[in-house]
Amino acid sequence: MKNIFFTPGPAELYFTVESHIKKALNEQVPSISHRSAQFQTIFQEAEENLRNLLALPDNYYVFFTGSATEIWERIIQNLVAERSYHFVNGAFSNRFYKIAQELGRSPLAQTAPEGECALVDTGKIPTDVELIAFTQNETSTGAAHPLEDIYQVRNSHPDAIIAVDAVSTLPYVDLDYTQIDTAYFSVQKGFGLPAGLGVWLVNDRCLAKAEQLVQQQSIGSYHSLPSLFAKAQKHQTPETPNVLGIYLLAKVAGDMLTKGMEIIRNETKFKAGMMYQMLSEHPNFTPFVRNEAHRSKTVIVAETQSPSAEIIGTLEQNRLLIGDGYGTFKGKHVRIANFPTHSKEHIILLVDKMSAIL
Amino acid sequence: MKNIFFTPGPAELYFTVESHIKKALNEQVPSISHRSAQFQTIFQEAEENLRNLLALPDNYYVFFTGSATEIWERIIQNLVAERSYHFVNGAFSNRFYKIAQELGRSPLAQTAPEGECALVDTGKIPTDVELIAFTQNETSTGAAHPLEDIYQVRNSHPDAIIAVDAVSTLPYVDLDYTQIDTAYFSVQKGFGLPAGLGVWLVNDRCLAKAEQLVQQQSIGSYHSLPSLFAKAQKHQTPETPNVLGIYLLAKVAGDMLTKGMEIIRNETKFKAGMMYQMLSEHPNFTPFVRNEAHRSKTVIVAETQSPSAEIIGTLEQNRLLIGDGYGTFKGKHVRIANFPTHSKEHIILLVDKMSAIL
């Protein structure tokens, strides 16, 4: 009997992945050249399915990297000469801020207490920052910025590039891509794919900024925006990429299109509602994010009265795997992924088993 | 009926890969956390099997990246402040040289005519270059540096870091790792794995150099050598990596250990011998690398009298896929991979079919 992974890192595979892998092996996808027409078709299918699934405007490009962590680095290299501004609401948004420092920039950060989102006060953001970074869904704490926060900053700082970390929320989050400039995710979360692929959505403003920056500084090499763009125009990548990963993304995005994003979004809200209700009523749990408007629908975090290891262990006996708290919250929190692959039946099962814990 | 891929990019999968993927799916490897003990065991197994397979000294570390292309960039970022020296014997060695330029360094290159290796004249290499780069096996032309070339430079320039691109030759090439400082490869060639993983072998001199360089410049962020080292000490990676790829590498390296590197090396030489003999005797083909001492055993390149597309097409009807010429040699060359997964029977079949072409 298999486990059901509700962990918010690599998570349960989307339920169609195994059959897609079998088909890929039969078609010898891992052996094809990344310069072949067959690969170009796969790239194009992945791009078009993502475009349709996310309602991505025409002035956006879809690029592939090794991970979302890589995208943090590429964003700073390509889009920031001096100063980025980071809304920090947990460990991952903080890591992005630190990467800007490690790359020799002078970033600014507004840091919220753990379990909260920074209150957006547009007057506090200097007018000359080049890029403003939101971690829309902070995987470490379950604190999610309302989209209105992001759009408000867009209005107040129209010259800045707005970057949205949507790692653990896409395809659920319904971003208005005309009000931001770049968003990114890794495939092992909401898309339910094996890890090893980052997806970087970038508009033409970003490309223009990189083309301007390269006149005065290094913007990296094979994964600079101009290099990614030049190859993507031919439905290719600069390096030999994770071909199987791109193939699986194309197929799973297609499966999600068939199901329909409206259904997926409604189910996500419904499942999150059940989970938060149980957590709120249960004496052992308290949703970590107090402000309901800031509670993530896709990564649900709760404080636990008893040590989290006990709860995790009890559920594991039922083949239900949930995540421990992140960093200093290890032992004190549980983290539960609510991704498209988790059916209502899965979540009901988990809610029932968690309800039964004293 | 399936194709047999003799292409030197992504190539034929190692014959055990499909069953390892099935086992990985049964064990839910793609869903496990990259911070779990289960992942640490996989990392350790991959590292130890590689260590044994390649006879890697204790002062070497094994790090994972997204691709070998990424490793070019990381080498320059971490190991070169000003000036690297590149032996250029084809498109890939030239790309590495260009990456050093794109990253703002001032590299030097000694460029050989296509199909040759640069003659190593140690007197021509400035004494103050920080790093000397060899592409031991140039995938674009099939020109392979004799290992003595590399060791000679080590003797003449003991202070320089010696970097060896072994992308399309490992595990075959029997490097003396004490005479170099770093080597690297991507898994979709000699190891016969799905693309999307680079492997970077690095000794303690490299780590010390990076730790010194970071005092004066940015050496990158999550994939800097100190960052990779810190995580590898815990059998982890800085980012969520290609977990399935690392798992498959562990298993295939284990399979190769069971078979034995001596047998794999002898078979490789034997198969290469058959192939070069046919090419030398056949009126339609001429081995592109004239100097026999410089002919690659793992990527065999031949000039063709008739357009290469005709030859490739004829072989394709027999389900035998070989590579076209690279870059400007498209249409004029064929390139044939001779990797561990290609059995003697495979190569005999290909030799027979190529012999029959007029």
Chai-1 contact restraints between the chains, C-beta under 6 A:
chainA,res_idxA,chainB,res_idxB,connection_type,confidence,min_distance_angstrom,max_distance_angstrom,comment,restraint_id
A,F5,B,S31,contact,1.0,0.0,6.0,A-B,restraint_1
A,T7,B,S33,contact,1.0,0.0,6.0,A-B,restraint_2
A,G9,B,S33,contact,1.0,0.0,6.0,A-B,restraint_3
A,P10,B,S31,contact,1.0,0.0,6.0,A-B,restraint_4
A,E12,B,S31,contact,1.0,0.0,6.0,A-B,restraint_5
A,L13,B,P30,contact,1.0,0.0,6.0,A-B,restraint_6
A,E18,B,L25,contact,1.0,0.0,6.0,A-B,restraint_7
A,L25,B,E18,contact,1.0,0.0,6.0,A-B,restraint_8
A,P30,B,L13,contact,1.0,0.0,6.0,A-B,restraint_9
A,P30,B,P194,contact,1.0,0.0,6.0,A-B,restraint_10
A,S31,B,F5,contact,1.0,0.0,6.0,A-B,restraint_11
A,S31,B,P10,contact,1.0,0.0,6.0,A-B,restraint_12
A,S31,B,E12,contact,1.0,0.0,6.0,A-B,restraint_13
A,S33,B,T7,contact,1.0,0.0,6.0,A-B,restraint_14
A,S33,B,G9,contact,1.0,0.0,6.0,A-B,restraint_15
A,G66,B,G66,contact,1.0,0.0,6.0,A-B,restraint_16
A,S67,B,E239,contact,1.0,0.0,6.0,A-B,restraint_17
A,T69,B,Y222,contact,1.0,0.0,6.0,A-B,restraint_18
A,T69,B,E239,contact,1.0,0.0,6.0,A-B,restraint_19
A,E73,B,S221,contact,1.0,0.0,6.0,A-B,restraint_20
A,I99,B,S221,contact,1.0,0.0,6.0,A-B,restraint_21
A,E102,B,S221,contact,1.0,0.0,6.0,A-B,restraint_22
A,L103,B,S218,contact,1.0,0.0,6.0,A-B,restraint_23
A,G104,B,S218,contact,1.0,0.0,6.0,A-B,restraint_24
A,P194,B,P30,contact,1.0,0.0,6.0,A-B,restraint_25
A,P194,B,L244,contact,1.0,0.0,6.0,A-B,restraint_26
A,A195,B,T240,contact,1.0,0.0,6.0,A-B,restraint_27
A,A195,B,V243,contact,1.0,0.0,6.0,A-B,restraint_28
A,G196,B,G196,contact,1.0,0.0,6.0,A-B,restraint_29
A,G196,B,N242,contact,1.0,0.0,6.0,A-B,restraint_30
A,G196,B,G245,contact,1.0,0.0,6.0,A-B,restraint_31
A,S218,B,L103,contact,1.0,0.0,6.0,A-B,restraint_32
A,S218,B,G104,contact,1.0,0.0,6.0,A-B,restraint_33
A,S221,B,E73,contact,1.0,0.0,6.0,A-B,restraint_34
A,S221,B,I99,contact,1.0,0.0,6.0,A-B,restraint_35
A,S221,B,E102,contact,1.0,0.0,6.0,A-B,restraint_36
A,Y222,B,T69,contact,1.0,0.0,6.0,A-B,restraint_37
A,E239,B,S67,contact,1.0,0.0,6.0,A-B,restraint_38
A,E239,B,T69,contact,1.0,0.0,6.0,A-B,restraint_39
A,T240,B,A195,contact,1.0,0.0,6.0,A-B,restraint_40
A,N242,B,G196,contact,1.0,0.0,6.0,A-B,restraint_41
A,V243,B,A195,contact,1.0,0.0,6.0,A-B,restraint_42
A,L244,B,P194,contact,1.0,0.0,6.0,A-B,restraint_43
A,G245,B,G196,contact,1.0,0.0,6.0,A-B,restraint_44
